Amino acid sequence: MLRFKTKGRIFDVAVTAFGGLFSVGVMLYAVAHFGLKESWPELVLNMFYLACLAMMWLFFFNRLKPEQFNYWCSVCIGVTVLLRDILFAPPLAYYALHLVCLVLAVVLLLTLMYFYSRKNWQSYTKRNLWVIFVLDMLIAILYNLDIYIEPIDEYTPYLLTEIWIRPTITYGLVACFVSETEENKH
């Protein structure tokens, strides 16, 4: 019934799912609190995050094939990177910080396309797969740094929550992919 048998993998997926659901719930509350007119982009991003979490649970309970999970989760994460970090990138305190975040987002998007759009994605090593998570973490850390540089306002707690949703989800996705590649090597 469950795809993963080890407690470590089950823990990885459970922490990702609960952390992601809590974060998405906070952001949906923020959309309700600040109004749809002001926060509709967050609602769009949260729909992609919820889709990833739903696919992760379907994959966990053997309802999705690895190829389906791979493709659709990569598309959802890629769309959120494209929307949040490239097309509608938030204004940052320093232009250099903005450029670094933009370059990292483009590299993350290219990495997603390279690693997961190929037919033999299962042959990648753990190190190759963790690059996605590390890139996403670097982007989140830089956004977090920018939030602490700028004056704090009523949006700050929600921005801090929103920044960490995608790295939480990419951690779970990469953990699922790593376990899938390990199973195929045996």
Disulfide bonds with the S-S distance in Angstrom:
none
